[in-house]
Amino acid sequence: MDQANPVLVEVTRGNFVESQHRGACVVVDARGEVLHAWGDVEHLVYPRSSLKPIQALPLIETGAADHFNLNSEHIALACASHNSEPFHVERVTAWLDHIGLDVDDLECGPCEAISLDVTKAMSAHAQTFTRAHNNCSGKHTGFLTTALHMGEPTKGYIQPDHPVQLRITATIEELTGTSLAGVPCSSDGCGIPVFAFPLVALARGIGALCSTKLGAVRGAAAQRILAAMAAHPELVAGTKRFDTRLMSACDGVVLAKGGAEGVHIAAIPAKGLGIALKVDDGTIRASELAMACVLDGLGVLSDQARAGIEDLIECPIDTTLG
């Protein structure tokens, strides 16, 4: 970057600024035009899990969701970075059973829960994390569902040259308006390909989900994804999580999805807005607070919604007293 991004978040203890988090943020309208921008929004970023609502499109567009009679809970899980709470894991394993597969067919590895409460509870009961506990297991079950419907191999579905991933790559290019040929590419935390592209392109891709000009099939698929996230915010993240609390408070007016390393997106369907931000140091506490403040500044939060997430807009610094 030619110059340092602005400070998006400050942490103060008393009257002293203890920490600062720099980053970039952009808001685009339904046409993809930039309405507001802070920092270098053309800089390449890995979108990580913030991209899941777009990655879920082929599940619906191919007809796989309808073929297997998936409901809005399944679609929400396909967009999720879930807490691995029992209600998440049970739904994922039931989905796998519904399509005739099991946990061993998932190619995302087992890992500890995002929720420290879940990890502690499982440890206390000597329970073992499985692939279904991976926070991306819903997305991966969606990939498997699509592969089955399209008559494609279920083995190796996370590889860049597998039809499932090629289909998703094309979808990302179409919604963001950006070619992914020759850009930096690596493996995401769950093993699938992740491509770097401009932050503003991410915002345009998310904003495109709200567009009325996507065509009948894609438009219906996008609306189904947004409606599922609005209906089941607890499945998209989980208890106490930022995205769940925000979407629950906003009652579908704002839809949000965080990703690793300080990336966050939001969509405001009624206004056709897409928002993307990235905190340079990758701190999630900063990206979540920054997103809450951007939404507050845009005036999209009702008084009731704002009251419900006031502690997310200005987070208190806790002190433990004896």
For each residue, the residues with C-beta under 8 A, 3 or more apart:
1: 4 5 40 43
2: 40
3: 40
4: 1 22
5: 1 8 22 23 24 38 39 40 280
6: 22 23 38 39
7: 10 20 21 22
8: 5 21 22 23 25 38 39 277 279 286 290
9: 20 21 23 279 286 289 290 293
10: 7 17 19 20 21
11: 17 18 19 20 21 317
12: 15 16 17 18 317
13: 16 18 317
14:
15: 12
16: 12 13
17: 10 11 12 20
18: 11 12 13
19: 10 11
20: 7 9 10 11 17
21: 7 8 9 10 11 262 279 280 281 283 286 290
22: 4 5 6 7 8 39 279 280 281
23: 5 6 8 9 38 39 262 277 278 279 280 286 287 290
24: 5 37 38 39 40 41 43 199 277 278 280
25: 8 36 37 38 39 41 199 275 276 277 278 290 294
26: 34 36 37 38 41 199 200 203 275 276 277
27: 34 35 36 37 203 273 274 275 294 298
28: 32 33 34 35 200 203 204 207 273 274 275
29: 32 33 35 207 271 272 273
30: 207 210 211 212 272 273
31:
32: 28 29 177 204 207 208
33: 28 29
34: 26 27 28 37 41 200
35: 27 28 29 273
36: 25 26 27 298
37: 24 25 26 27 34 41 200
38: 5 6 8 23 24 25 26 41
39: 5 6 8 22 23 24 25 43
40: 1 2 3 5 24 43 199
41: 24 25 26 34 37 38 198 199 200 203
42: 198 199 200
43: 1 24 39 40 198 199 278
44: 183 184 196 197 198
45: 196 197 198 199 202 263 278
46: 184 186 188 194 195 196 261 263
47: 50 51 194 197 202 259 263 265 276
48: 51 188 189 194 259 260 261 263
49: 52 81 135 136 188 189 257 258 259 260 263
50: 47 202 206 257 258 259 263 264 265 276
51: 47 48 54 55 172 202 205 259 265
52: 49 55 56 78 79 80 81 139 257
53: 56 57 79 206 209 225 226 229 255 257 265 267
54: 51 57 171 172 175 205 206 209
55: 51 52 58 78 139 168 171 172
56: 52 53 59 60 75 78 79 139 142 225
57: 53 54 60 61 171 175 218 221 222 225
58: 55 61 62 64 146 164 167 168 171
59: 56 62 64 65 70 75 78 142 143 145 146
60: 56 57 63 64 65 66 75 220 221 224 225
61: 57 58 171 217 218 221
62: 58 59 146 149 150 167
63: 60 66 67 149
64: 58 59 60 67 68 70 145 146 148 149 150
65: 59 60 68 70 74 75 145 224
66: 60 63 69 70
67: 63 64 149
68: 64 65 98 99 145 148 149
69: 66
70: 59 64 65 66 74 75 95 145
71: 74 75
72: 75 76 224 227 228 231 232
73: 76 77 91 228 232 235
74: 65 70 71 77 78 91 95 138 142
75: 56 59 60 65 70 71 72 78 79 224 225 228
76: 72 73 79 80 138 228 229 231 232 233 235 236
77: 73 74 80 82 88 91 92 95 138 139 141 142 235
78: 52 55 56 59 74 75 138 139 141 142
79: 52 53 56 75 76 138 139 225 228 229 236 257
80: 52 76 77 88 135 136 138 139 235 236 237
81: 49 52 114 135 136 236 237 257 258 259
82: 77 85 88 114 135 137 138 235 236 237 238
83: 88 113 114 115 118 135 237 238 239 241
84: 88 89 113 114 115 118 129 133 134 135 238
85: 82 88 89 113 115 118 238 239
86: 89 90
87: 90 91 234 235
88: 77 80 82 83 84 85 91 92 137 138 235 238
89: 84 85 86 92 93 130 132 133 137
90: 86 87 93 94
91: 73 74 77 87 88 94 95 138 235
92: 77 88 89 95 96 132 137 138 141
93: 89 90 96 97 102 103 132
94: 90 91 97 98
95: 70 74 77 91 92 98 99 138 141 145
96: 92 93 99 101 102 103 105 106 132 141 144
97: 93 94 100 101 102
98: 68 94 95
99: 68 95 96 141 144 145 148
100: 97 148
101: 96 97 105 144 148 154
102: 93 96 97 105
103: 93 96 106 130 131 132
104: 131
105: 96 101 102 144 154
106: 96 103 131 132 134 137 140 141 144
107: 140 156 157 158 191
108: 131 134 136 137 140 158 190 191
109: 131 134 190 191
110: 128 129 130 131 133 134
111: 129 133 134 135
112: 119 129 133
113: 83 84 85 116 118 119 122 129 133 135
114: 81 82 83 84 118 135 238 241
115: 83 84 85 118 119 238 239 240 241
116: 113 119 120
117: 120 121 239 240
118: 83 84 85 113 114 115 121 122
119: 112 113 115 116 122 123
120: 116 117 123 124
121: 117 118 124 125
122: 113 118 119 125 127 128 129
123: 119 120 126 127
124: 120 121
125: 121 122
126: 123
127: 122 123
128: 110 122
129: 84 110 111 112 113 122 133
130: 89 103 110 133
131: 103 104 106 108 109 110 134 137
132: 89 92 93 96 103 106 137
133: 84 89 110 111 112 113 129 130 137
134: 84 106 108 109 110 111 131 137 140 190
135: 49 80 81 82 83 84 111 113 114
136: 49 80 81 108 139 140 189 190
137: 82 88 89 92 106 108 131 132 133 134 140 141
138: 74 76 77 78 79 80 82 88 91 92 95 141 142 235
139: 52 55 56 77 78 79 80 136 142 143 190
140: 106 107 108 134 136 137 143 144 157 158 190
141: 77 78 92 95 96 99 106 137 138 144 145
142: 56 59 74 77 78 138 139 145 146
143: 59 139 140 146 147 157 158 164 192
144: 96 99 101 105 106 140 141 147 148 154 157
145: 59 64 65 68 70 95 99 141 142 148 149
146: 58 59 62 64 142 143 149 150 152 164 167
147: 143 144 150 152 153 154 157 162 163 164
148: 64 68 99 100 101 144 145 151 152 154
149: 62 63 64 67 68 145 146
150: 62 64 146 147 163
151: 148
152: 146 147 148 157 162 163 164
153: 147 156 157 162
154: 101 105 144 147 148 157
155:
156: 107 153 159 162
157: 107 140 143 144 147 152 153 154 162 164 165
158: 107 108 140 143 162 165 190 191 192 193
159: 156 162 165
160: 165 166 169 185 193
161: 165 166
162: 147 152 153 156 157 158 159 165 166
163: 147 150 152 166 167
164: 58 143 146 147 152 157 167 168
165: 157 158 159 160 161 162 168 169 192 193
166: 160 161 162 163 169 170
167: 58 62 146 163 164 170 171
168: 55 58 164 165 171 172 192
169: 160 165 166 172 173 180 193 195
170: 166 167 173 174
171: 54 55 57 58 61 167 168 174 175
172: 51 54 55 168 169 175 176 178 180 195 197 205
173: 169 170 176 177 178 179 180
174: 170 171 177
175: 54 57 171 172 204 205 208 209
176: 172 173 197 201 202 204 205 208
177: 32 173 174 201 204 205
178: 172 173 197 198 201
179: 173 182 183
180: 169 172 173 183 185 195 197
181:
182: 179
183: 44 179 180 195 196 197
184: 44 46 195 196
185: 160 180 193 194 195 196
186: 46 193 194
187: 191 192 193 194
188: 46 48 49 191 192 193 194
189: 48 49 136 260
190: 108 109 134 136 139 140 158
191: 107 108 109 158 187 188
192: 143 158 165 168 187 188
193: 158 160 165 169 185 186 187 188
194: 46 47 48 185 186 187 188
195: 46 169 172 180 183 184 185
196: 44 45 46 183 184 185
197: 44 45 47 172 176 178 180 183 201 202
198: 41 42 43 44 45 178 201 202
199: 24 25 26 40 41 42 43 45 202 203 276 277 278
200: 26 28 34 37 41 42 203 204 276
201: 176 177 178 197 198 204 205
202: 45 47 50 51 176 197 198 199 205 206 263 265 276
203: 26 27 28 41 199 200 206 207 265 274 275 276
204: 28 32 175 176 177 200 201 207 208 274
205: 51 54 172 175 176 177 201 202 208 209 274
206: 50 53 54 202 203 209 210 265 266 267 274 275 276
207: 28 29 30 32 203 204 210 211 267 272 273 274
208: 32 175 176 204 205 211 214 222 274
209: 53 54 175 205 206 222 225 226 267 269 274
210: 30 206 207 222 226 267 268 269 271 272 273 274
211: 30 207 208 214 219 222 272
212: 30 219 272
213: 219
214: 208 211 218 219 222
215: 218 219
216: 219 220
217: 61 220 221
218: 57 61 214 215 221 222
219: 211 212 213 214 215 216 222 223
220: 60 216 217 223 224
221: 57 60 61 217 218 224 225
222: 57 208 209 210 211 214 218 219 225 226
223: 219 220 226 227
224: 60 65 72 75 220 221 227 228
225: 53 56 57 60 75 79 209 221 222 228 229
226: 53 209 210 222 223 229 230 255 267 269
227: 72 223 224 230 231 252
228: 72 73 75 76 79 224 225 231 232
229: 53 76 79 225 226 232 233 236 247 255 257
230: 226 227 233 247 251 252 255
231: 72 76 227 228 252
232: 72 73 76 228 229 235 236
233: 76 229 230 236 237 243 244 245 246 247 248
234: 87 237 238 239 244 248
235: 73 76 77 80 82 87 88 91 138 232 238
236: 76 79 80 81 82 229 232 233 243 244 247 257
237: 80 81 82 83 233 234 241 242 243 244 258
238: 82 83 84 85 88 114 115 234 235 241 244
239: 83 85 115 117 234 244
240: 115 117 244 245
241: 83 114 115 237 238 244 245
242: 237 245 246 256 258 288 291 292 312
243: 233 236 237 246 247 256 257 258
244: 233 234 236 237 238 239 240 241 247 248
245: 233 240 241 242 248 249 308 309 312
246: 233 242 243 249 250 254 256 291 292 295 309 312
247: 229 230 233 236 243 244 250 252 254 255 256
248: 233 234 244 245 251 308
249: 245 246 301 304 305 308 309
250: 246 247 253 254 300 301 302 305
251: 230 248 305
252: 227 230 231 247 255 269
253: 250 268 270 300 301 302 305
254: 246 247 250 266 267 268 295 300 301 305
255: 53 226 229 230 247 252 266 267 268 269
256: 242 243 246 247 264 265 266 267 291
257: 49 50 52 53 79 81 229 236 243 264 265 266
258: 49 50 81 237 242 243 263 264 265 284 287 288 291
259: 47 48 49 50 51 81 263 264 265
260: 48 49 189 263 282 284
261: 46 48 278 282
262: 21 23 278 279 280 281 282 283 284 286 287
263: 45 46 47 48 49 50 202 258 259 260 276 277 278 279 287
264: 50 256 257 258 259 276 277 278 287 288 290 291
265: 47 50 51 53 202 203 206 256 257 258 259 274 275 276 277
266: 206 254 255 256 257 274 275 291 294 295
267: 53 206 207 209 210 226 254 255 256 273 274 275
268: 210 253 254 255 271 272 273 275 298 300
269: 209 210 226 252 255 272
270: 253
271: 29 210 268 300
272: 29 30 207 210 211 212 268 269
273: 27 28 29 30 35 207 210 267 268 298 300
274: 27 28 203 204 205 206 207 208 209 210 265 266 267
275: 25 26 27 28 203 206 265 266 267 268 291 294 295
276: 25 26 47 50 199 200 202 203 206 263 264 265
277: 8 23 24 25 26 199 263 264 265 287 290 291 294
278: 23 24 25 43 45 199 261 262 263 264 287
279: 8 9 21 22 23 262 263 282 283 284 286 287 290
280: 5 21 22 23 24 262
281: 21 22 262 286
282: 260 261 262 279
283: 21 262 279 286 287
284: 258 260 262 279 287 288
285: 288 289 315
286: 8 9 21 23 262 279 281 283 289 290
287: 23 258 262 263 264 277 278 279 283 284 290 291
288: 242 258 264 284 285 291 292 312
289: 9 285 286 292 293 312 313 315
290: 8 9 21 23 25 264 277 279 286 287 293 294
291: 242 246 256 258 264 266 275 277 287 288 294 295
292: 242 246 288 289 295 296 309 312 313
293: 9 289 290 296 297 313
294: 25 27 266 275 277 290 291 297 298
295: 246 254 266 275 291 292 298 300 301
296: 292 293 299 301 306 313
297: 293 294
298: 27 36 268 273 294 295
299: 296
300: 250 253 254 268 271 273 295
301: 249 250 253 254 295 296 305 306 309
302: 250 253 305 306
303: 306 307
304: 249 307 308
305: 249 250 251 253 254 301 302 308 309
306: 296 301 302 303 309 310 313
307: 303 304 310
308: 245 248 249 304 305
309: 245 246 249 292 301 305 306 312 313
310: 306 307 313 314
311: 314 315 316
312: 242 245 246 288 289 292 309 315
313: 289 292 293 296 306 309 310
314: 310 311
315: 285 289 311 312
316: 311
317: 11 12 13
318:
319:
320:
321:
322:
